[in-house]
Structure formats: C-alpha cells, structure tokens
C-alpha cells in the first residue's frame, strides 16, 4: 500500500553557510552504532553538506521479520537509518526507517540524503518470492515515505540521491513541499543489482512519482545504466552506463548528464566523461554540491578487484554548462594495487575513498597534493592525537561541504574483544 504524508523532518539550522557543526568541537572518531538485534553491523552511506545528518544501513535482526526460509545469509534484514554525529546538539541515536513494504524478506536501504536534510533516497524490498524485488522510495521521516514508480514493465528500481531544487517543471499539488529532483534507476531484473541487463537511468521530478528515462549519448556503445548522484540544484546528474554482450559486462562508461536551460524542448544532455588513459572504462561514484566535480575510478580489468585508478573529473565554464576535461589521476599509497575516490568537498579540494593493498582496503584522504590514511591523519598533530584504538577504517563514503567531516565504514574490537563492522564519522581539520 502506498503511504505518504507531507511531513518533513526538522531542517538543520545554518545550512547555507556549509560549515561542519560546532566549530569549537574538537576532532574525533566515533562509531555510528547499530540498530537493536543480535548481529552488530552498520554502514554509513551519506551525509548532509553541513555534516549534521548521516544516513546508512544496519542489520536489524527484527524478530517480526520472518526469514525467507531458503537463504541463511538473509536471516538479518538490513534497515536504513539516520543519525546525528556528536557536537550537533541532537540525540546520537539511530532512527530506523523501518520496512516500507511487505514480502518474504523485508529490507530497506538509505542511499542518499538531500542537502537540506529533508528527504532520504533509497529502496525497500517487496514480493512473495526469492530473489526479492525492490521499489524506489523517498522518505521524509522514519516511517513516512513516498513510493516512486518504475518504468512500465520493470520489476525493480532504486533511488540513489535527491536534490534541494529542480529545474524540471511539474504539476503543483496543494500543500506539497518544493519540487526536487530524485535520481536512480529502473530495471527489468527481479533483484537489487543495477549492473545487469535491463537497468535504465531515470529521474523523478518530485513531487511527481513518474520516472523519466535519461538519454544515452549518441554514438556511445552502452545498453544499460544508472544515475548515482545529483547536484544541489538538480541541474547536473552523474551516473554510469554499461555495455553487455551475451549477458556479460564488457565495459562501463562514466557519464555526466547536464541540464541545459533554454534547449528547444528542455531535458538533460549526456556528456561522456573521458576514461583514464590505458583503462578499459571509467566509473562514477560521487558528485560535488554544485556538480562541477565528479569522483570515481578507471578500471584496468572489470573482473579484478583492487586494480582501479583513482580519478577526479573537474568541470570548467559557467554552471551548469560545465565542460569536463580528462580526469585528474590521484596518487596512491605505497604498495597499493589500486584505489577509488568516493566523497568530495564542495570546493573539490578534499576527497576521500580507499586504497587497496594486498586485497585489504584502507580509508584515505586526498587534500591538495597530500595523501594519507585516515588513521594517520587522526593521530597526527594537526588532528590533536585522536586515538583510533583497534579501528581499521576501510573506506570514506562521504564528506561535508567544508571537507572536515568524513563518514565511512570499518571494523574494530568491541567490549568483548570481538571484531564488529560499523559505520563511523570523523571530524578532521583541513591541513
């Protein structure tokens, strides 16, 4: 059943300044915690530009959620959450979004949050059979959501990100909040995998729930794709295109879809981002607040983990009509086989991601010409000696606009000296 009320989460104050909360708050590293349940596991997936709200997922082990009966790995149902880091003046308690739909394996995933913190994009499972299928969802608060439609004939879909504004016109609804642009994908596949034949990149001109397919570039050999991120104004969308032959993935193409005001019929114009030299493909992971910086990687091999080339595409020219040149290749840690870039600050000068050494991932920060692991940065003098204890920080997934707040996922010893996987947040001054 579709449920939606025009009830918004309280908006955080001071968003326009884009500063991390409480400038006098000392640097720190803290775990986000975990929803109640037997298995401790959480991930931090996104945060607002001011760093005041984090969204992610946690294994909930909800006793009211039945096991599917066929897959022991699905015993623990993932549930999306929101959380406030320290020094925000708000309770540091995970708020679970619940399970939007009923089915054999209820699940919810919080993937992105609007810059003003009012909406969270993601998906939820539904259906009576395994594998389960997913519906795209836009939450305004825990338990309050809007189900977004999929393209005709499509079984699954997901929302990845949501803007504060939208250049796309829509029919106004009485009492509705301001229009937004939600991006994601719709797929014919009956599962959550977007990198499979049948996936189409789409956007929703909220409050409309009707998906609109994003155009593929002329002359680009791609068959399916996804939209991963959108700028604050909704004028720049970043995503990936995929090319399959006989059901096998043979290449990916990083792409930026740009809104061009004044075009004859309006719409988005796809711009292909140049892949790193010598790599078989490029892949987009993140986008800056104004859409001028896109982060990602180049693939040396589509089948081998850890051989990625970290890169950043920087736009030039007046927004949103950016011209993106060749990618800037970032350095890697000594001994790394590869790396990837995920989060980026508003000015594009601080980015975070991971380096892979002997198949082990290490969370890293690139700042200007500098590169260091998050553990080294946290214990350095500039970070006032924050102890990382037993933490191993795997990767950075998001940054605040000023580049001082970072989130990601890692593992550490709990009070029982057992390793647990947990999302984390850290406040680290820029060098």
C-alpha positions as CSV (number, residue, x, y, z in Angstrom):
1,X,0.0,0.0,0.0
2,X,1.3,3.5,-0.9
3,X,1.8,5.7,2.1
4,X,2.8,9.4,2.2
5,X,2.2,12.4,4.4
6,X,3.6,15.8,3.7
7,X,5.5,15.7,7.0
8,X,9.1,16.7,6.8
9,X,12.0,16.1,9.2
10,X,13.1,19.3,11.0
11,X,15.6,21.2,8.9
12,X,19.0,21.8,10.4
13,X,20.0,25.4,11.0
14,X,22.8,27.2,9.3
15,X,22.8,25.1,6.1
16,X,23.6,28.0,3.8
17,X,27.0,28.5,5.5
18,X,28.1,24.9,4.8
19,X,30.2,24.6,7.9
20,X,30.5,21.5,9.9
21,X,28.6,21.7,13.2
22,X,30.1,23.4,16.3
23,X,33.4,24.9,15.0
24,X,34.8,24.6,18.5
25,X,34.1,20.9,18.6
26,X,37.4,19.0,18.8
27,X,38.4,16.4,16.2
28,X,37.0,13.0,16.9
29,X,36.3,9.5,15.6
30,X,33.1,7.8,16.6
31,X,31.1,4.8,15.5
32,X,27.5,5.4,14.4
33,X,26.2,2.4,16.4
34,X,23.8,-0.3,15.3
35,X,20.0,-0.9,15.4
36,X,18.8,-3.4,18.1
37,X,19.5,-7.1,17.2
38,X,21.8,-10.0,17.6
39,X,24.2,-9.1,14.8
40,X,26.2,-5.9,15.1
41,X,26.7,-4.5,11.7
42,X,26.2,-1.0,10.2
43,X,27.4,1.2,7.3
44,X,27.5,4.9,6.8
45,X,26.4,5.9,3.3
46,X,25.7,9.6,3.0
47,X,25.6,12.9,4.9
48,X,24.3,16.4,4.6
49,X,26.8,19.2,3.5
50,X,26.8,20.7,7.0
51,X,27.6,17.2,8.4
52,X,24.7,17.2,10.8
53,X,22.8,14.2,9.5
54,X,24.2,10.8,8.4
55,X,22.2,8.1,6.7
56,X,23.2,4.4,6.4
57,X,22.1,0.9,7.0
58,X,22.1,-1.7,9.8
59,X,21.3,-5.3,10.2
60,X,18.3,-5.2,12.5
61,X,17.5,-8.9,13.3
62,X,13.9,-7.8,13.8
63,X,12.0,-10.7,15.4
64,X,8.9,-9.6,13.5
65,X,10.7,-10.1,10.1
66,X,10.5,-13.7,9.0
67,X,13.4,-15.5,7.5
68,X,12.9,-16.3,3.8
69,X,13.4,-20.0,4.6
70,X,15.8,-20.5,1.7
71,X,18.8,-18.4,2.4
72,X,20.6,-18.3,5.7
73,X,22.5,-15.2,4.6
74,X,19.2,-13.3,4.5
75,X,18.4,-14.0,8.1
76,X,19.4,-10.5,9.1
77,X,17.2,-7.8,7.5
78,X,19.0,-4.5,6.6
79,X,17.2,-1.4,7.6
80,X,18.0,2.2,6.6
81,X,18.7,4.7,9.4
82,X,19.5,8.4,10.1
83,X,21.9,9.6,12.8
84,X,23.4,12.8,14.1
85,X,27.1,12.9,14.8
86,X,28.5,14.5,18.1
87,X,28.5,18.2,18.6
88,X,25.2,18.8,16.8
89,X,23.2,19.3,19.9
90,X,20.8,16.5,18.9
91,X,20.5,12.9,20.3
92,X,23.0,10.5,18.9
93,X,20.5,7.6,18.4
94,X,20.0,5.6,15.3
95,X,16.5,6.2,13.9
96,X,15.5,3.2,11.8
97,X,13.3,3.9,8.7
98,X,11.5,0.6,9.0
99,X,10.4,-1.6,6.1
100,X,8.2,0.2,3.6
101,X,6.7,-3.0,2.0
102,X,5.7,-6.5,3.0
103,X,7.2,-9.6,1.5
104,X,9.3,-12.7,2.1
105,X,12.3,-10.6,3.1
106,X,11.6,-7.1,4.2
107,X,14.5,-4.7,3.8
108,X,15.2,-1.0,3.4
109,X,18.3,0.9,2.2
110,X,19.1,4.5,2.7
111,X,21.5,5.6,0.0
112,X,21.5,9.4,-0.2
113,X,20.1,12.5,1.6
114,X,19.1,15.9,0.3
115,X,21.5,18.8,1.1
116,X,18.9,20.3,3.5
117,X,18.3,17.0,5.2
118,X,14.5,16.9,4.4
119,X,14.5,13.8,2.2
120,X,16.3,10.4,2.1
121,X,16.5,8.4,-1.1
122,X,16.7,4.6,-1.2
123,X,14.6,1.5,-1.7
124,X,12.7,-1.3,0.0
125,X,12.0,-5.0,-0.8
126,X,8.7,-6.4,-1.6
127,X,7.2,-9.6,-3.1
128,X,6.4,-13.2,-2.0
129,X,9.4,-14.9,-3.7
130,X,13.2,-15.1,-3.6
131,X,15.1,-13.3,-5.0
132,X,13.2,-10.3,-3.7
133,X,12.5,-7.2,-5.8
134,X,12.9,-3.6,-4.8
135,X,10.9,-0.4,-5.1
136,X,12.4,3.1,-5.1
137,X,11.5,5.1,-2.0
138,X,11.7,8.7,-0.8
139,X,11.5,9.2,3.0
140,X,10.6,12.4,4.7
141,X,10.9,10.9,8.2
142,X,11.2,7.4,9.7
143,X,8.0,5.5,8.6
144,X,6.8,8.3,6.3
145,X,7.7,7.7,2.7
146,X,6.6,8.1,-0.9
147,X,6.8,5.1,-3.3
148,X,8.3,6.1,-6.6
149,X,7.1,4.4,-9.7
150,X,9.2,2.3,-12.0
151,X,9.2,2.3,-15.8
152,X,6.4,0.3,-17.4
153,X,7.1,-3.4,-17.3
154,X,10.0,-3.0,-14.9
155,X,10.2,-5.2,-11.8
156,X,12.7,-3.3,-9.6
157,X,14.2,0.1,-9.1
158,X,16.1,2.3,-6.6
159,X,16.5,6.0,-5.7
160,X,20.2,7.0,-5.2
161,X,20.1,10.7,-4.4
162,X,17.9,13.8,-4.1
163,X,18.5,17.5,-4.7
164,X,17.2,20.6,-2.9
165,X,15.7,22.1,-6.1
166,X,14.6,21.0,-9.6
167,X,14.8,22.7,-12.9
168,X,12.1,20.3,-14.2
169,X,8.6,21.6,-14.2
170,X,5.8,19.6,-12.7
171,X,2.1,19.9,-11.8
172,X,1.8,21.7,-8.4
173,X,0.0,19.8,-5.7
174,X,-1.8,21.8,-2.9
175,X,0.2,21.7,0.3
176,X,3.1,19.9,-1.3
177,X,6.7,20.8,-0.5
178,X,9.0,22.4,-3.0
179,X,10.0,20.4,-6.1
180,X,13.1,18.3,-6.1
181,X,14.9,16.0,-8.5
182,X,15.4,12.4,-7.4
183,X,17.7,10.2,-9.4
184,X,18.3,6.4,-9.6
185,X,17.4,3.5,-11.9
186,X,14.6,1.3,-13.0
187,X,15.3,-2.3,-14.1
188,X,13.6,-5.3,-15.6
189,X,15.6,-7.6,-13.3
190,X,13.9,-9.1,-10.3
191,X,16.7,-8.2,-7.9
192,X,18.7,-5.3,-6.5
193,X,21.6,-5.5,-8.9
194,X,21.7,-2.4,-11.2
195,X,24.6,-3.6,-13.2
196,X,22.6,-6.1,-15.1
197,X,20.9,-6.1,-18.5
198,X,17.6,-4.1,-18.2
199,X,18.7,-1.2,-16.0
200,X,17.8,2.3,-17.2
201,X,19.0,5.6,-15.6
202,X,16.0,7.7,-14.5
203,X,14.9,10.8,-12.7
204,X,11.7,11.7,-10.8
205,X,10.6,15.4,-10.9
206,X,9.3,15.3,-7.3
207,X,6.5,15.6,-6.2
208,X,5.7,13.6,-9.3
209,X,6.3,9.9,-8.9
210,X,6.6,9.2,-12.6
211,X,10.1,8.1,-13.7
212,X,11.7,9.7,-16.8
213,X,14.5,7.9,-18.6
214,X,17.7,9.8,-19.0
215,X,19.1,9.9,-22.6
216,X,22.1,7.8,-23.6
217,X,24.8,9.7,-25.6
218,X,24.8,9.4,-29.3
219,X,27.4,7.0,-30.6
220,X,28.3,5.5,-27.2
221,X,28.2,1.7,-27.1
222,X,26.1,1.3,-24.0
223,X,23.0,-0.6,-23.3
224,X,22.1,0.0,-19.6
225,X,22.9,2.4,-16.8
226,X,22.3,4.1,-13.5
227,X,22.2,7.6,-12.1
228,X,24.2,7.8,-8.9
229,X,24.2,11.5,-7.8
230,X,22.7,14.9,-8.4
231,X,23.9,18.4,-7.6
232,X,22.0,20.6,-5.1
233,X,20.1,22.5,-7.9
234,X,19.3,19.3,-9.8
235,X,21.0,20.7,-12.9
236,X,23.8,18.1,-13.0
237,X,23.4,14.3,-12.7
238,X,26.3,11.9,-12.6
239,X,26.0,8.3,-13.5
240,X,27.3,5.2,-15.3
241,X,26.5,3.4,-18.5
242,X,27.1,-0.3,-19.0
243,X,27.6,-2.4,-22.1
244,X,26.7,-6.1,-22.1
245,X,27.4,-8.7,-24.7
246,X,25.6,-12.0,-24.4
247,X,24.7,-11.2,-20.8
248,X,28.3,-10.4,-19.7
249,X,29.5,-7.0,-18.7
250,X,32.3,-5.9,-21.1
251,X,32.7,-2.2,-20.3
252,X,31.4,0.8,-18.2
253,X,31.3,4.4,-19.3
254,X,31.4,7.2,-16.8
255,X,28.9,9.9,-17.8
256,X,27.6,13.3,-16.7
257,X,24.1,14.3,-17.6
258,X,23.8,18.1,-17.6
259,X,20.6,20.2,-17.6
260,X,20.8,22.8,-20.4
261,X,18.4,25.6,-19.8
262,X,16.7,27.0,-22.9
263,X,17.1,24.0,-25.1
264,X,14.2,23.6,-27.5
265,X,12.3,21.0,-25.5
266,X,14.2,21.1,-22.3
267,X,15.7,18.0,-20.8
268,X,19.1,16.6,-20.0
269,X,22.1,16.4,-22.3
270,X,24.5,13.5,-21.7
271,X,28.2,14.3,-21.6
272,X,30.6,11.4,-21.6
273,X,33.5,11.7,-19.2
274,X,36.8,10.7,-20.6
275,X,38.2,7.5,-19.0
276,X,41.7,7.4,-17.7
277,X,44.3,6.6,-20.3
278,X,45.0,2.9,-20.7
279,X,42.0,1.8,-18.7
280,X,39.1,-0.2,-20.2
281,X,36.5,2.0,-18.7
282,X,35.6,4.8,-16.2
283,X,33.2,4.6,-13.3
284,X,31.5,7.5,-11.4
285,X,31.0,7.3,-7.6
286,X,30.2,10.8,-6.4
287,X,29.5,14.4,-7.3
288,X,30.2,17.8,-5.6
289,X,27.4,20.1,-4.3
290,X,27.5,22.3,-7.4
291,X,28.1,19.5,-9.9
292,X,31.5,20.8,-11.0
293,X,33.5,17.9,-9.6
294,X,32.8,14.2,-10.2
295,X,34.7,11.4,-8.5
296,X,35.3,7.8,-9.4
297,X,37.9,5.5,-10.9
298,X,39.2,3.8,-14.0
299,X,39.1,0.1,-14.4
300,X,42.1,-1.8,-15.6
301,X,40.1,-5.0,-15.5
302,X,36.3,-5.4,-15.0
303,X,36.9,-8.7,-13.3
304,X,39.6,-8.0,-10.8
305,X,39.2,-6.1,-7.5
306,X,41.9,-3.6,-6.4
307,X,43.3,-2.6,-9.8
308,X,41.2,0.6,-10.1
309,X,42.8,4.0,-10.9
310,X,41.5,6.9,-8.6
311,X,40.5,9.9,-10.6
312,X,38.5,13.2,-10.4
313,X,36.8,15.0,-13.3
314,X,36.7,18.8,-12.9
315,X,34.3,20.9,-14.8
316,X,35.1,24.4,-16.2
317,X,32.8,27.1,-17.5
318,X,29.6,28.6,-16.1
319,X,27.3,26.2,-14.2
320,X,25.6,24.1,-15.1
321,X,27.0,24.1,-18.6
322,X,30.3,22.6,-17.5
323,X,32.9,21.2,-19.9
324,X,34.7,18.3,-18.3
325,X,38.2,17.6,-19.4
326,X,40.4,14.5,-19.0
327,X,40.4,13.0,-15.4
328,X,42.9,14.1,-12.9
329,X,44.7,10.9,-11.7
330,X,45.4,10.8,-8.0
331,X,48.3,9.2,-6.2
332,X,48.0,6.0,-4.3
333,X,49.7,4.7,-1.1
334,X,53.0,2.8,-1.5
335,X,52.3,-0.8,-2.3
336,X,48.7,-0.1,-3.5
337,X,47.4,-2.1,-6.4
338,X,44.7,0.5,-7.0
339,X,42.3,2.9,-5.4
340,X,38.9,4.7,-5.8
341,X,37.5,8.1,-5.0
342,X,34.0,8.4,-3.4
343,X,33.3,11.5,-1.4
344,X,34.2,15.1,-2.2
345,X,34.0,18.5,-0.5
346,X,32.1,21.4,-2.0
347,X,35.2,23.1,-3.5
348,X,36.5,19.8,-4.8
349,X,39.8,20.2,-3.0
350,X,39.3,17.4,-0.4
351,X,38.3,14.0,-1.5
352,X,38.1,10.6,0.3
353,X,38.0,7.0,-0.7
354,X,40.1,3.9,-0.4
355,X,43.4,2.4,-1.4
356,X,43.8,-1.4,-1.8
357,X,47.0,-3.1,-0.5
358,X,47.1,-6.9,-0.7
359,X,43.3,-7.0,-1.2
360,X,42.8,-5.0,2.0
361,X,41.1,-1.6,1.7
362,X,42.3,1.4,3.6
363,X,40.3,4.7,4.1
364,X,42.3,7.6,2.7
365,X,42.1,11.4,2.3
366,X,43.5,13.3,-0.6
367,X,43.9,17.0,0.2
368,X,45.8,19.1,-2.3
369,X,49.0,17.2,-3.1
370,X,48.7,15.2,0.1
371,X,47.6,11.6,0.6
372,X,47.3,9.8,3.9
373,X,45.3,7.1,5.6
374,X,42.5,8.3,7.9
375,X,44.2,6.6,10.8
376,X,47.4,8.5,10.2
377,X,45.6,11.8,9.9
378,X,43.6,11.2,13.1
379,X,46.7,10.5,15.2
380,X,48.7,13.3,13.7
381,X,49.4,16.6,15.5
382,X,47.1,18.5,13.2
383,X,44.2,16.3,14.4
384,X,45.2,16.6,18.1
385,X,46.1,13.0,18.5
386,X,42.7,11.3,18.2
387,X,43.2,7.6,19.2
388,X,42.0,5.1,16.6
389,X,42.3,2.2,19.1
390,X,41.5,-1.0,17.3
391,X,39.7,0.6,14.4
392,X,40.6,-0.3,10.8
393,X,38.9,2.2,8.6
394,X,38.0,0.6,5.3
395,X,36.8,3.5,3.1
396,X,35.4,7.0,3.1
397,X,31.9,7.3,1.6
398,X,31.1,11.0,2.1
399,X,32.4,14.4,3.1
400,X,30.8,17.5,4.4
401,X,30.9,20.7,2.2
402,X,33.9,22.1,4.1
403,X,35.8,18.8,3.9
404,X,36.2,18.5,7.7
405,X,33.5,15.8,8.3
406,X,34.0,12.4,6.9
407,X,32.0,9.2,7.1
408,X,32.7,5.6,6.1
409,X,32.8,2.0,7.3
410,X,35.4,-0.1,9.1
411,X,35.9,-2.7,11.8
412,X,37.1,-2.7,15.4
413,X,37.1,-4.7,18.6
414,X,34.1,-4.4,20.7
415,X,33.9,-4.6,24.5
416,X,34.0,-8.4,24.2
417,X,37.2,-8.3,22.1
418,X,35.3,-9.4,19.0
419,X,35.6,-7.6,15.7
420,X,32.4,-5.9,14.5
421,X,31.7,-3.9,11.3
422,X,30.5,-0.4,12.0
423,X,29.9,2.8,10.2
424,X,31.9,5.7,11.5
425,X,32.1,9.5,11.5
426,X,35.2,11.7,12.0
427,X,35.8,15.4,12.2
428,X,39.2,16.2,10.9
429,X,40.5,19.8,10.3
430,X,41.7,20.5,6.8
431,X,45.5,20.9,6.6
